[in-house]
Amino acid sequence: MRELYRVLKPNGWAILQSPIDISRETTYEDSSIIAPHERELAFGQEDQVRLYGRDYADRLKRAGFMVKIDNYVSQFSDSLIRRYGLDKKESIYFCMKK
């Protein structure tokens, strides 16, 4: 997150998506899990190293971003949601560099 913030131009913005488990209060991380099949079991995908919880926006803010959480996806038709691989219940994290 800090690297994304660093490389973003001043007044730049980004829409950041990552797997988030809203049933988790905090992000789950375990650096000892290195095997792809174990990562898939722990984090839902073999190429993930953490599973973000409801603290995702706070973590983005700590990296320096101003964060707006938006339910914009709910405005799309079902066909557009399928076309772009979105989840109707997923929030968008619109991040701006201060």
mmCIF file as gemmi writes it, N, C-alpha and C atoms, coordinates in Angstrom:
data_model
loop_
_atom_site.group_PDB
_atom_site.id
_atom_site.type_symbol
_atom_site.label_atom_id
_atom_site.label_alt_id
_atom_site.label_comp_id
_atom_site.label_asym_id
_atom_site.label_entity_id
_atom_site.label_seq_id
_atom_site.pdbx_PDB_ins_code
_atom_site.Cartn_x
_atom_site.Cartn_y
_atom_site.Cartn_z
_atom_site.occupancy
_atom_site.B_iso_or_equiv
_atom_site.pdbx_formal_charge
_atom_site.auth_seq_id
_atom_site.auth_asym_id
_atom_site.pdbx_PDB_model_num
ATOM 1 N N . MET Axp A 1 ? 0.823 -1.187 0 1 0 ? 1 A 1
ATOM 2 C CA . MET Axp A 1 ? 0 0 0 1 0 ? 1 A 1
ATOM 3 C C . MET Axp A 1 ? 0.872 1.257 0 1 0 ? 1 A 1
ATOM 4 N N . ARG Axp A 2 ? 1.939 1.22 0.798 1 0 ? 2 A 1
ATOM 5 C CA . ARG Axp A 2 ? 2.828 2.386 0.841 1 0 ? 2 A 1
ATOM 6 C C . ARG Axp A 2 ? 3.506 2.603 -0.513 1 0 ? 2 A 1
ATOM 7 N N . GLU Axp A 3 ? 3.836 1.501 -1.201 1 0 ? 3 A 1
ATOM 8 C CA . GLU Axp A 3 ? 4.466 1.632 -2.512 1 0 ? 3 A 1
ATOM 9 C C . GLU Axp A 3 ? 3.478 2.2 -3.533 1 0 ? 3 A 1
ATOM 10 N N . LEU Axp A 4 ? 2.233 1.773 -3.473 1 0 ? 4 A 1
ATOM 11 C CA . LEU Axp A 4 ? 1.22 2.344 -4.359 1 0 ? 4 A 1
ATOM 12 C C . LEU Axp A 4 ? 1.077 3.845 -4.108 1 0 ? 4 A 1
ATOM 13 N N . TYR Axp A 5 ? 1.07 4.206 -2.844 1 0 ? 5 A 1
ATOM 14 C CA . TYR Axp A 5 ? 0.97 5.62 -2.498 1 0 ? 5 A 1
ATOM 15 C C . TYR Axp A 5 ? 2.193 6.383 -3.022 1 0 ? 5 A 1
ATOM 16 N N . ARG Axp A 6 ? 3.366 5.806 -2.854 1 0 ? 6 A 1
ATOM 17 C CA . ARG Axp A 6 ? 4.606 6.472 -3.269 1 0 ? 6 A 1
ATOM 18 C C . ARG Axp A 6 ? 4.63 6.747 -4.772 1 0 ? 6 A 1
ATOM 19 N N . VAL Axp A 7 ? 4.213 5.771 -5.582 1 0 ? 7 A 1
ATOM 20 C CA . VAL Axp A 7 ? 4.331 5.928 -7.032 1 0 ? 7 A 1
ATOM 21 C C . VAL Axp A 7 ? 3.173 6.703 -7.665 1 0 ? 7 A 1
ATOM 22 N N . LEU Axp A 8 ? 2.124 6.92 -6.914 1 0 ? 8 A 1
ATOM 23 C CA . LEU Axp A 8 ? 0.996 7.691 -7.434 1 0 ? 8 A 1
ATOM 24 C C . LEU Axp A 8 ? 1.384 9.168 -7.497 1 0 ? 8 A 1
ATOM 25 N N . LYS Axp A 9 ? 1.055 9.82 -8.6 1 0 ? 9 A 1
ATOM 26 C CA . LYS Axp A 9 ? 1.42 11.226 -8.748 1 0 ? 9 A 1
ATOM 27 C C . LYS Axp A 9 ? 0.636 12.078 -7.743 1 0 ? 9 A 1
ATOM 28 N N . PRO Axp A 10 ? 1.14 13.27 -7.413 1 0 ? 10 A 1
ATOM 29 C CA . PRO Axp A 10 ? 0.406 14.158 -6.507 1 0 ? 10 A 1
ATOM 30 C C . PRO Axp A 10 ? -1.01 14.408 -7.034 1 0 ? 10 A 1
ATOM 31 N N . ASN Axp A 11 ? -1.974 14.363 -6.158 1 0 ? 11 A 1
ATOM 32 C CA . ASN Axp A 11 ? -3.396 14.499 -6.471 1 0 ? 11 A 1
ATOM 33 C C . ASN Axp A 11 ? -3.921 13.355 -7.34 1 0 ? 11 A 1
ATOM 34 N N . GLY Axp A 12 ? -3.134 12.296 -7.468 1 0 ? 12 A 1
ATOM 35 C CA . GLY Axp A 12 ? -3.568 11.13 -8.226 1 0 ? 12 A 1
ATOM 36 C C . GLY Axp A 12 ? -4.574 10.315 -7.438 1 0 ? 12 A 1
ATOM 37 N N . TRP Axp A 13 ? -5.226 9.393 -8.145 1 0 ? 13 A 1
ATOM 38 C CA . TRP Axp A 13 ? -6.226 8.554 -7.481 1 0 ? 13 A 1
ATOM 39 C C . TRP Axp A 13 ? -6.119 7.129 -8.003 1 0 ? 13 A 1
ATOM 40 N N . ALA Axp A 14 ? -6.639 6.203 -7.214 1 0 ? 14 A 1
ATOM 41 C CA . ALA Axp A 14 ? -6.638 4.788 -7.583 1 0 ? 14 A 1
ATOM 42 C C . ALA Axp A 14 ? -7.88 4.13 -7 1 0 ? 14 A 1
ATOM 43 N N . ILE Axp A 15 ? -8.388 3.158 -7.72 1 0 ? 15 A 1
ATOM 44 C CA . ILE Axp A 15 ? -9.447 2.306 -7.191 1 0 ? 15 A 1
ATOM 45 C C . ILE Axp A 15 ? -8.773 0.985 -6.864 1 0 ? 15 A 1
ATOM 46 N N . LEU Axp A 16 ? -8.732 0.651 -5.586 1 0 ? 16 A 1
ATOM 47 C CA . LEU Axp A 16 ? -8.001 -0.53 -5.136 1 0 ? 16 A 1
ATOM 48 C C . LEU Axp A 16 ? -8.971 -1.626 -4.727 1 0 ? 16 A 1
ATOM 49 N N . GLN Axp A 17 ? -8.753 -2.792 -5.303 1 0 ? 17 A 1
ATOM 50 C CA . GLN Axp A 17 ? -9.569 -3.956 -4.973 1 0 ? 17 A 1
ATOM 51 C C . GLN Axp A 17 ? -8.655 -5.076 -4.502 1 0 ? 17 A 1
ATOM 52 N N . SER Axp A 18 ? -9.084 -5.759 -3.509 1 0 ? 18 A 1
ATOM 53 C CA . SER Axp A 18 ? -8.368 -6.899 -2.976 1 0 ? 18 A 1
ATOM 54 C C . SER Axp A 18 ? -9.391 -7.78 -2.275 1 0 ? 18 A 1
ATOM 55 N N . PRO Axp A 19 ? -9.121 -9.08 -2.178 1 0 ? 19 A 1
ATOM 56 C CA . PRO Axp A 19 ? -10.072 -9.924 -1.434 1 0 ? 19 A 1
ATOM 57 C C . PRO Axp A 19 ? -10.236 -9.426 0.003 1 0 ? 19 A 1
ATOM 58 N N . ILE Axp A 20 ? -11.474 -9.216 0.393 1 0 ? 20 A 1
ATOM 59 C CA . ILE Axp A 20 ? -11.787 -8.741 1.747 1 0 ? 20 A 1
ATOM 60 C C . ILE Axp A 20 ? -12.842 -9.66 2.339 1 0 ? 20 A 1
ATOM 61 N N . ASP Axp A 21 ? -12.592 -10.099 3.557 1 0 ? 21 A 1
ATOM 62 C CA . ASP Axp A 21 ? -13.564 -10.907 4.295 1 0 ? 21 A 1
ATOM 63 C C . ASP Axp A 21 ? -14.209 -9.986 5.321 1 0 ? 21 A 1
ATOM 64 N N . ILE Axp A 22 ? -15.408 -9.499 5.004 1 0 ? 22 A 1
ATOM 65 C CA . ILE Axp A 22 ? -16.045 -8.525 5.9 1 0 ? 22 A 1
ATOM 66 C C . ILE Axp A 22 ? -16.487 -9.137 7.224 1 0 ? 22 A 1
ATOM 67 N N . SER Axp A 23 ? -16.42 -10.449 7.339 1 0 ? 23 A 1
ATOM 68 C CA . SER Axp A 23 ? -16.735 -11.064 8.631 1 0 ? 23 A 1
ATOM 69 C C . SER Axp A 23 ? -15.544 -10.966 9.595 1 0 ? 23 A 1
ATOM 70 N N . ARG Axp A 24 ? -14.366 -10.626 9.068 1 0 ? 24 A 1
ATOM 71 C CA . ARG Axp A 24 ? -13.162 -10.474 9.892 1 0 ? 24 A 1
ATOM 72 C C . ARG Axp A 24 ? -13.016 -9.012 10.302 1 0 ? 24 A 1
ATOM 73 N N . GLU Axp A 25 ? -12.788 -8.782 11.575 1 0 ? 25 A 1
ATOM 74 C CA . GLU Axp A 25 ? -12.561 -7.415 12.044 1 0 ? 25 A 1
ATOM 75 C C . GLU Axp A 25 ? -11.206 -6.897 11.557 1 0 ? 25 A 1
ATOM 76 N N . THR Axp A 26 ? -10.193 -7.756 11.622 1 0 ? 26 A 1
ATOM 77 C CA . THR Axp A 26 ? -8.849 -7.347 11.237 1 0 ? 26 A 1
ATOM 78 C C . THR Axp A 26 ? -8.289 -8.281 10.164 1 0 ? 26 A 1
ATOM 79 N N . THR Axp A 27 ? -7.295 -7.796 9.489 1 0 ? 27 A 1
ATOM 80 C CA . THR Axp A 27 ? -6.622 -8.533 8.423 1 0 ? 27 A 1
ATOM 81 C C . THR Axp A 27 ? -5.861 -9.718 9.001 1 0 ? 27 A 1
ATOM 82 N N . TYR Axp A 28 ? -5.944 -10.85 8.292 1 0 ? 28 A 1
ATOM 83 C CA . TYR Axp A 28 ? -5.228 -12.061 8.688 1 0 ? 28 A 1
ATOM 84 C C . TYR Axp A 28 ? -3.979 -12.185 7.822 1 0 ? 28 A 1
ATOM 85 N N . GLU Axp A 29 ? -2.827 -12.256 8.47 1 0 ? 29 A 1
ATOM 86 C CA . GLU Axp A 29 ? -1.555 -12.427 7.788 1 0 ? 29 A 1
ATOM 87 C C . GLU Axp A 29 ? -0.748 -13.488 8.516 1 0 ? 29 A 1
ATOM 88 N N . ASP Axp A 30 ? -0.035 -14.307 7.772 1 0 ? 30 A 1
ATOM 89 C CA . ASP Axp A 30 ? 0.853 -15.299 8.358 1 0 ? 30 A 1
ATOM 90 C C . ASP Axp A 30 ? 1.97 -15.557 7.356 1 0 ? 30 A 1
ATOM 91 N N . SER Axp A 31 ? 3.127 -14.932 7.571 1 0 ? 31 A 1
ATOM 92 C CA . SER Axp A 31 ? 4.24 -15.023 6.627 1 0 ? 31 A 1
ATOM 93 C C . SER Axp A 31 ? 4.876 -16.405 6.578 1 0 ? 31 A 1
ATOM 94 N N . SER Axp A 32 ? 4.525 -17.268 7.515 1 0 ? 32 A 1
ATOM 95 C CA . SER Axp A 32 ? 5.091 -18.62 7.502 1 0 ? 32 A 1
ATOM 96 C C . SER Axp A 32 ? 4.393 -19.522 6.48 1 0 ? 32 A 1
ATOM 97 N N . ILE Axp A 33 ? 3.259 -19.093 5.964 1 0 ? 33 A 1
ATOM 98 C CA . ILE Axp A 33 ? 2.528 -19.875 4.958 1 0 ? 33 A 1
ATOM 99 C C . ILE Axp A 33 ? 3.115 -19.52 3.589 1 0 ? 33 A 1
ATOM 100 N N . ILE Axp A 34 ? 3.848 -20.467 2.995 1 0 ? 34 A 1
ATOM 101 C CA . ILE Axp A 34 ? 4.512 -20.174 1.725 1 0 ? 34 A 1
ATOM 102 C C . ILE Axp A 34 ? 4.107 -21.11 0.588 1 0 ? 34 A 1
ATOM 103 N N . ALA Axp A 35 ? 3.6 -22.289 0.903 1 0 ? 35 A 1
ATOM 104 C CA . ALA Axp A 35 ? 3.189 -23.229 -0.141 1 0 ? 35 A 1
ATOM 105 C C . ALA Axp A 35 ? 1.896 -22.741 -0.789 1 0 ? 35 A 1
ATOM 106 N N . PRO Axp A 36 ? 1.838 -22.756 -2.121 1 0 ? 36 A 1
ATOM 107 C CA . PRO Axp A 36 ? 0.638 -22.252 -2.801 1 0 ? 36 A 1
ATOM 108 C C . PRO Axp A 36 ? -0.667 -22.9 -2.332 1 0 ? 36 A 1
ATOM 109 N N . HIS Axp A 37 ? -0.69 -24.207 -2.128 1 0 ? 37 A 1
ATOM 110 C CA . HIS Axp A 37 ? -1.934 -24.858 -1.696 1 0 ? 37 A 1
ATOM 111 C C . HIS Axp A 37 ? -2.324 -24.447 -0.284 1 0 ? 37 A 1
ATOM 112 N N . GLU Axp A 38 ? -1.336 -24.178 0.566 1 0 ? 38 A 1
ATOM 113 C CA . GLU Axp A 38 ? -1.633 -23.707 1.926 1 0 ? 38 A 1
ATOM 114 C C . GLU Axp A 38 ? -2.139 -22.265 1.901 1 0 ? 38 A 1
ATOM 115 N N . ARG Axp A 39 ? -1.576 -21.459 0.995 1 0 ? 39 A 1
ATOM 116 C CA . ARG Axp A 39 ? -2.06 -20.071 0.847 1 0 ? 39 A 1
ATOM 117 C C . ARG Axp A 39 ? -3.502 -20.056 0.354 1 0 ? 39 A 1
ATOM 118 N N . GLU Axp A 40 ? -3.812 -20.959 -0.554 1 0 ? 40 A 1
ATOM 119 C CA . GLU Axp A 40 ? -5.193 -21.018 -1.036 1 0 ? 40 A 1
ATOM 120 C C . GLU Axp A 40 ? -6.146 -21.363 0.098 1 0 ? 40 A 1
ATOM 121 N N . LEU Axp A 41 ? -5.751 -22.289 0.954 1 0 ? 41 A 1
ATOM 122 C CA . LEU Axp A 41 ? -6.589 -22.649 2.101 1 0 ? 41 A 1
ATOM 123 C C . LEU Axp A 41 ? -6.729 -21.493 3.085 1 0 ? 41 A 1
ATOM 124 N N . ALA Axp A 42 ? -5.63 -20.801 3.348 1 0 ? 42 A 1
ATOM 125 C CA . ALA Axp A 42 ? -5.633 -19.748 4.364 1 0 ? 42 A 1
ATOM 126 C C . ALA Axp A 42 ? -6.229 -18.434 3.867 1 0 ? 42 A 1
ATOM 127 N N . PHE Axp A 43 ? -5.914 -18.081 2.596 1 0 ? 43 A 1
ATOM 128 C CA . PHE Axp A 43 ? -6.257 -16.744 2.107 1 0 ? 43 A 1
ATOM 129 C C . PHE Axp A 43 ? -7.23 -16.744 0.932 1 0 ? 43 A 1
ATOM 130 N N . GLY Axp A 44 ? -7.624 -17.93 0.463 1 0 ? 44 A 1
ATOM 131 C CA . GLY Axp A 44 ? -8.608 -18.017 -0.613 1 0 ? 44 A 1
ATOM 132 C C . GLY Axp A 44 ? -8.031 -18.073 -2.009 1 0 ? 44 A 1
ATOM 133 N N . GLN Axp A 45 ? -6.747 -17.749 -2.161 1 0 ? 45 A 1
ATOM 134 C CA . GLN Axp A 45 ? -6.071 -17.797 -3.459 1 0 ? 45 A 1
ATOM 135 C C . GLN Axp A 45 ? -4.614 -18.163 -3.207 1 0 ? 45 A 1
ATOM 136 N N . GLU Axp A 46 ? -4.038 -18.909 -4.121 1 0 ? 46 A 1
ATOM 137 C CA . GLU Axp A 46 ? -2.663 -19.369 -3.904 1 0 ? 46 A 1
ATOM 138 C C . GLU Axp A 46 ? -1.622 -18.266 -4.037 1 0 ? 46 A 1
ATOM 139 N N . ASP Axp A 47 ? -1.985 -17.152 -4.661 1 0 ? 47 A 1
ATOM 140 C CA . ASP Axp A 47 ? -1.022 -16.061 -4.827 1 0 ? 47 A 1
ATOM 141 C C . ASP Axp A 47 ? -1.215 -14.937 -3.804 1 0 ? 47 A 1
ATOM 142 N N . GLN Axp A 48 ? -2.04 -15.152 -2.799 1 0 ? 48 A 1
ATOM 143 C CA . GLN Axp A 48 ? -2.277 -14.139 -1.763 1 0 ? 48 A 1
ATOM 144 C C . GLN Axp A 48 ? -1.409 -14.401 -0.549 1 0 ? 48 A 1
ATOM 145 N N . VAL Axp A 49 ? -1.09 -13.345 0.184 1 0 ? 49 A 1
ATOM 146 C CA . VAL Axp A 49 ? -0.286 -13.468 1.401 1 0 ? 49 A 1
ATOM 147 C C . VAL Axp A 49 ? -1.021 -12.93 2.622 1 0 ? 49 A 1
ATOM 148 N N . ARG Axp A 50 ? -2.255 -12.464 2.4 1 0 ? 50 A 1
ATOM 149 C CA . ARG Axp A 50 ? -3.077 -11.98 3.517 1 0 ? 50 A 1
ATOM 150 C C . ARG Axp A 50 ? -4.529 -11.991 3.078 1 0 ? 50 A 1
ATOM 151 N N . LEU Axp A 51 ? -5.406 -11.925 4.068 1 0 ? 51 A 1
ATOM 152 C CA . LEU Axp A 51 ? -6.834 -11.783 3.806 1 0 ? 51 A 1
ATOM 153 C C . LEU Axp A 51 ? -7.289 -10.569 4.592 1 0 ? 51 A 1
ATOM 154 N N . TYR Axp A 52 ? -7.608 -9.513 3.855 1 0 ? 52 A 1
ATOM 155 C CA . TYR Axp A 52 ? -8.004 -8.269 4.503 1 0 ? 52 A 1
ATOM 156 C C . TYR Axp A 52 ? -9.345 -8.432 5.206 1 0 ? 52 A 1
ATOM 157 N N . GLY Axp A 53 ? -9.467 -7.712 6.312 1 0 ? 53 A 1
ATOM 158 C CA . GLY Axp A 53 ? -10.708 -7.652 7.063 1 0 ? 53 A 1
ATOM 159 C C . GLY Axp A 53 ? -11.314 -6.266 6.938 1 0 ? 53 A 1
ATOM 160 N N . ARG Axp A 54 ? -12.21 -5.957 7.873 1 0 ? 54 A 1
ATOM 161 C CA . ARG Axp A 54 ? -12.885 -4.663 7.835 1 0 ? 54 A 1
ATOM 162 C C . ARG Axp A 54 ? -11.936 -3.497 8.102 1 0 ? 54 A 1
ATOM 163 N N . ASP Axp A 55 ? -10.691 -3.783 8.453 1 0 ? 55 A 1
ATOM 164 C CA . ASP Axp A 55 ? -9.702 -2.73 8.683 1 0 ? 55 A 1
ATOM 165 C C . ASP Axp A 55 ? -8.991 -2.29 7.395 1 0 ? 55 A 1
ATOM 166 N N . TYR Axp A 56 ? -9.455 -2.775 6.239 1 0 ? 56 A 1
ATOM 167 C CA . TYR Axp A 56 ? -8.808 -2.466 4.954 1 0 ? 56 A 1
ATOM 168 C C . TYR Axp A 56 ? -8.685 -0.955 4.736 1 0 ? 56 A 1
ATOM 169 N N . ALA Axp A 57 ? -9.762 -0.214 4.91 1 0 ? 57 A 1
ATOM 170 C CA . ALA Axp A 57 ? -9.72 1.241 4.702 1 0 ? 57 A 1
ATOM 171 C C . ALA Axp A 57 ? -8.756 1.907 5.68 1 0 ? 57 A 1
ATOM 172 N N . ASP Axp A 58 ? -8.727 1.449 6.913 1 0 ? 58 A 1
ATOM 173 C CA . ASP Axp A 58 ? -7.8 2.016 7.901 1 0 ? 58 A 1
ATOM 174 C C . ASP Axp A 58 ? -6.351 1.783 7.48 1 0 ? 58 A 1
ATOM 175 N N . ARG Axp A 59 ? -6.077 0.624 6.931 1 0 ? 59 A 1
ATOM 176 C CA . ARG Axp A 59 ? -4.724 0.319 6.469 1 0 ? 59 A 1
ATOM 177 C C . ARG Axp A 59 ? -4.341 1.221 5.292 1 0 ? 59 A 1
ATOM 178 N N . LEU Axp A 60 ? -5.287 1.466 4.395 1 0 ? 60 A 1
ATOM 179 C CA . LEU Axp A 60 ? -5.031 2.389 3.284 1 0 ? 60 A 1
ATOM 180 C C . LEU Axp A 60 ? -4.759 3.797 3.805 1 0 ? 60 A 1
ATOM 181 N N . LYS Axp A 61 ? -5.518 4.22 4.788 1 0 ? 61 A 1
ATOM 182 C CA . LYS Axp A 61 ? -5.319 5.547 5.379 1 0 ? 61 A 1
ATOM 183 C C . LYS Axp A 61 ? -3.955 5.643 6.044 1 0 ? 61 A 1
ATOM 184 N N . ARG Axp A 62 ? -3.54 4.596 6.751 1 0 ? 62 A 1
ATOM 185 C CA . ARG Axp A 62 ? -2.22 4.603 7.393 1 0 ? 62 A 1
ATOM 186 C C . ARG Axp A 62 ? -1.098 4.677 6.354 1 0 ? 62 A 1
ATOM 187 N N . ALA Axp A 63 ? -1.35 4.193 5.136 1 0 ? 63 A 1
ATOM 188 C CA . ALA Axp A 63 ? -0.359 4.287 4.06 1 0 ? 63 A 1
ATOM 189 C C . ALA Axp A 63 ? -0.31 5.691 3.468 1 0 ? 63 A 1
ATOM 190 N N . GLY Axp A 64 ? -1.264 6.556 3.851 1 0 ? 64 A 1
ATOM 191 C CA . GLY Axp A 64 ? -1.264 7.94 3.406 1 0 ? 64 A 1
ATOM 192 C C . GLY Axp A 64 ? -2.456 8.36 2.566 1 0 ? 64 A 1
ATOM 193 N N . PHE Axp A 65 ? -3.255 7.409 2.118 1 0 ? 65 A 1
ATOM 194 C CA . PHE Axp A 65 ? -4.376 7.726 1.236 1 0 ? 65 A 1
ATOM 195 C C . PHE Axp A 65 ? -5.543 8.385 1.968 1 0 ? 65 A 1
ATOM 196 N N . MET Axp A 66 ? -6.272 9.23 1.248 1 0 ? 66 A 1
ATOM 197 C CA . MET Axp A 66 ? -7.614 9.631 1.642 1 0 ? 66 A 1
ATOM 198 C C . MET Axp A 66 ? -8.511 8.587 0.985 1 0 ? 66 A 1
ATOM 199 N N . VAL Axp A 67 ? -9.456 8.026 1.729 1 0 ? 67 A 1
ATOM 200 C CA . VAL Axp A 67 ? -10.232 6.89 1.23 1 0 ? 67 A 1
ATOM 201 C C . VAL Axp A 67 ? -11.721 7.213 1.252 1 0 ? 67 A 1
ATOM 202 N N . LYS Axp A 68 ? -12.375 6.95 0.124 1 0 ? 68 A 1
ATOM 203 C CA . LYS Axp A 68 ? -13.828 7.04 0.046 1 0 ? 68 A 1
ATOM 204 C C . LYS Axp A 68 ? -14.345 5.643 -0.287 1 0 ? 68 A 1
ATOM 205 N N . ILE Axp A 69 ? -15.214 5.131 0.558 1 0 ? 69 A 1
ATOM 206 C CA . ILE Axp A 69 ? -15.811 3.823 0.316 1 0 ? 69 A 1
ATOM 207 C C . ILE Axp A 69 ? -17.148 4.051 -0.368 1 0 ? 69 A 1
ATOM 208 N N . ASP Axp A 70 ? -17.324 3.412 -1.519 1 0 ? 70 A 1
ATOM 209 C CA . ASP Axp A 70 ? -18.495 3.656 -2.348 1 0 ? 70 A 1
ATOM 210 C C . ASP Axp A 70 ? -19.125 2.334 -2.765 1 0 ? 70 A 1
ATOM 211 N N . ASN Axp A 71 ? -20.436 2.296 -2.779 1 0 ? 71 A 1
ATOM 212 C CA . ASN Axp A 71 ? -21.171 1.111 -3.212 1 0 ? 71 A 1
ATOM 213 C C . ASN Axp A 71 ? -21.592 1.26 -4.673 1 0 ? 71 A 1
ATOM 214 N N . TYR Axp A 72 ? -20.74 1.847 -5.471 1 0 ? 72 A 1
ATOM 215 C CA . TYR Axp A 72 ? -21.015 2.192 -6.862 1 0 ? 72 A 1
ATOM 216 C C . TYR Axp A 72 ? -21.442 0.995 -7.707 1 0 ? 72 A 1
ATOM 217 N N . VAL Axp A 73 ? -20.87 -0.166 -7.43 1 0 ? 73 A 1
ATOM 218 C CA . VAL Axp A 73 ? -21.15 -1.361 -8.235 1 0 ? 73 A 1
ATOM 219 C C . VAL Axp A 73 ? -22.631 -1.701 -8.235 1 0 ? 73 A 1
ATOM 220 N N . SER Axp A 74 ? -23.324 -1.403 -7.171 1 0 ? 74 A 1
ATOM 221 C CA . SER Axp A 74 ? -24.751 -1.751 -7.087 1 0 ? 74 A 1
ATOM 222 C C . SER Axp A 74 ? -25.588 -1.012 -8.132 1 0 ? 74 A 1
ATOM 223 N N . GLN Axp A 75 ? -25.025 0.019 -8.752 1 0 ? 75 A 1
ATOM 224 C CA . GLN Axp A 75 ? -25.747 0.774 -9.778 1 0 ? 75 A 1
ATOM 225 C C . GLN Axp A 75 ? -25.681 0.112 -11.16 1 0 ? 75 A 1
ATOM 226 N N . PHE Axp A 76 ? -24.77 -0.864 -11.328 1 0 ? 76 A 1
ATOM 227 C CA . PHE Axp A 76 ? -24.595 -1.504 -12.633 1 0 ? 76 A 1
ATOM 228 C C . PHE Axp A 76 ? -25.64 -2.582 -12.863 1 0 ? 76 A 1
ATOM 229 N N . SER Axp A 77 ? -25.899 -2.857 -14.112 1 0 ? 77 A 1
ATOM 230 C CA . SER Axp A 77 ? -26.793 -3.961 -14.469 1 0 ? 77 A 1
ATOM 231 C C . SER Axp A 77 ? -26.077 -5.28 -14.188 1 0 ? 77 A 1
ATOM 232 N N . ASP Axp A 78 ? -26.858 -6.346 -14.044 1 0 ? 78 A 1
ATOM 233 C CA . ASP Axp A 78 ? -26.268 -7.652 -13.804 1 0 ? 78 A 1
ATOM 234 C C . ASP Axp A 78 ? -25.321 -8.054 -14.922 1 0 ? 78 A 1
ATOM 235 N N . SER Axp A 79 ? -25.657 -7.705 -16.167 1 0 ? 79 A 1
ATOM 236 C CA . SER Axp A 79 ? -24.788 -8.095 -17.293 1 0 ? 79 A 1
ATOM 237 C C . SER Axp A 79 ? -23.442 -7.365 -17.224 1 0 ? 79 A 1
ATOM 238 N N . LEU Axp A 80 ? -23.428 -6.088 -16.838 1 0 ? 80 A 1
ATOM 239 C CA . LEU Axp A 80 ? -22.158 -5.37 -16.699 1 0 ? 80 A 1
ATOM 240 C C . LEU Axp A 80 ? -21.349 -5.897 -15.517 1 0 ? 80 A 1
ATOM 241 N N . ILE Axp A 81 ? -22.021 -6.253 -14.457 1 0 ? 81 A 1
ATOM 242 C CA . ILE Axp A 81 ? -21.329 -6.815 -13.295 1 0 ? 81 A 1
ATOM 243 C C . ILE Axp A 81 ? -20.626 -8.11 -13.69 1 0 ? 81 A 1
ATOM 244 N N . ARG Axp A 82 ? -21.326 -8.978 -14.436 1 0 ? 82 A 1
ATOM 245 C CA . ARG Axp A 82 ? -20.7 -10.219 -14.916 1 0 ? 82 A 1
ATOM 246 C C . ARG Axp A 82 ? -19.562 -9.917 -15.889 1 0 ? 82 A 1
ATOM 247 N N . ARG Axp A 83 ? -19.789 -8.99 -16.802 1 0 ? 83 A 1
ATOM 248 C CA . ARG Axp A 83 ? -18.798 -8.652 -17.83 1 0 ? 83 A 1
ATOM 249 C C . ARG Axp A 83 ? -17.473 -8.206 -17.215 1 0 ? 83 A 1
ATOM 250 N N . TYR Axp A 84 ? -17.542 -7.406 -16.175 1 0 ? 84 A 1
ATOM 251 C CA . TYR Axp A 84 ? -16.333 -6.861 -15.569 1 0 ? 84 A 1
ATOM 252 C C . TYR Axp A 84 ? -15.878 -7.634 -14.323 1 0 ? 84 A 1
ATOM 253 N N . GLY Axp A 85 ? -16.537 -8.748 -14.028 1 0 ? 85 A 1
ATOM 254 C CA . GLY Axp A 85 ? -16.119 -9.594 -12.914 1 0 ? 85 A 1
ATOM 255 C C . GLY Axp A 85 ? -16.253 -8.927 -11.561 1 0 ? 85 A 1
ATOM 256 N N . LEU Axp A 86 ? -17.295 -8.132 -11.387 1 0 ? 86 A 1
ATOM 257 C CA . LEU Axp A 86 ? -17.52 -7.413 -10.138 1 0 ? 86 A 1
ATOM 258 C C . LEU Axp A 86 ? -18.479 -8.185 -9.239 1 0 ? 86 A 1
ATOM 259 N N . ASP Axp A 87 ? -18.558 -7.771 -8.014 1 0 ? 87 A 1
ATOM 260 C CA . ASP Axp A 87 ? -19.478 -8.339 -7.038 1 0 ? 87 A 1
ATOM 261 C C . ASP Axp A 87 ? -20.418 -7.223 -6.611 1 0 ? 87 A 1
ATOM 262 N N . LYS Axp A 88 ? -21.711 -7.436 -6.776 1 0 ? 88 A 1
ATOM 263 C CA . LYS Axp A 88 ? -22.708 -6.393 -6.489 1 0 ? 88 A 1
ATOM 264 C C . LYS Axp A 88 ? -22.617 -5.899 -5.042 1 0 ? 88 A 1
ATOM 265 N N . LYS Axp A 89 ? -22.174 -6.771 -4.137 1 0 ? 89 A 1
ATOM 266 C CA . LYS Axp A 89 ? -22.096 -6.408 -2.719 1 0 ? 89 A 1
ATOM 267 C C . LYS Axp A 89 ? -20.75 -5.8 -2.332 1 0 ? 89 A 1
ATOM 268 N N . GLU Axp A 90 ? -19.82 -5.765 -3.291 1 0 ? 90 A 1
ATOM 269 C CA . GLU Axp A 90 ? -18.478 -5.277 -2.988 1 0 ? 90 A 1
ATOM 270 C C . GLU Axp A 90 ? -18.422 -3.756 -3.031 1 0 ? 90 A 1
ATOM 271 N N . SER Axp A 91 ? -17.753 -3.187 -2.056 1 0 ? 91 A 1
ATOM 272 C CA . SER Axp A 91 ? -17.53 -1.746 -2.04 1 0 ? 91 A 1
ATOM 273 C C . SER Axp A 91 ? -16.281 -1.417 -2.844 1 0 ? 91 A 1
ATOM 274 N N . ILE Axp A 92 ? -16.253 -0.219 -3.389 1 0 ? 92 A 1
ATOM 275 C CA . ILE Axp A 92 ? -15.092 0.282 -4.102 1 0 ? 92 A 1
ATOM 276 C C . ILE Axp A 92 ? -14.336 1.21 -3.149 1 0 ? 92 A 1
ATOM 277 N N . TYR Axp A 93 ? -13.022 1.038 -3.126 1 0 ? 93 A 1
ATOM 278 C CA . TYR Axp A 93 ? -12.168 1.872 -2.287 1 0 ? 93 A 1
ATOM 279 C C . TYR Axp A 93 ? -11.46 2.87 -3.2 1 0 ? 93 A 1
ATOM 280 N N . PHE Axp A 94 ? -12.003 4.078 -3.245 1 0 ? 94 A 1
ATOM 281 C CA . PHE Axp A 94 ? -11.466 5.162 -4.064 1 0 ? 94 A 1
ATOM 282 C C . PHE Axp A 94 ? -10.43 5.888 -3.21 1 0 ? 94 A 1
ATOM 283 N N . CYS Axp A 95 ? -9.175 5.829 -3.64 1 0 ? 95 A 1
ATOM 284 C CA . CYS Axp A 95 ? -8.071 6.351 -2.838 1 0 ? 95 A 1
ATOM 285 C C . CYS Axp A 95 ? -7.408 7.522 -3.557 1 0 ? 95 A 1
ATOM 286 N N . MET Axp A 96 ? -7.148 8.568 -2.808 1 0 ? 96 A 1
ATOM 287 C CA . MET Axp A 96 ? -6.493 9.749 -3.38 1 0 ? 96 A 1
ATOM 288 C C . MET Axp A 96 ? -5.214 10.045 -2.606 1 0 ? 96 A 1
ATOM 289 N N . LYS Axp A 97 ? -4.215 10.479 -3.352 1 0 ? 97 A 1
ATOM 290 C CA . LYS Axp A 97 ? -2.963 10.884 -2.715 1 0 ? 97 A 1
ATOM 291 C C . LYS Axp A 97 ? -3.114 12.32 -2.256 1 0 ? 97 A 1
ATOM 292 N N . LYS Axp A 98 ? -2.807 12.548 -1.006 1 0 ? 98 A 1
ATOM 293 C CA . LYS Axp A 98 ? -2.925 13.881 -0.412 1 0 ? 98 A 1
ATOM 294 C C . LYS Axp A 98 ? -1.97 14.868 -1.048 1 0 ? 98 A 1
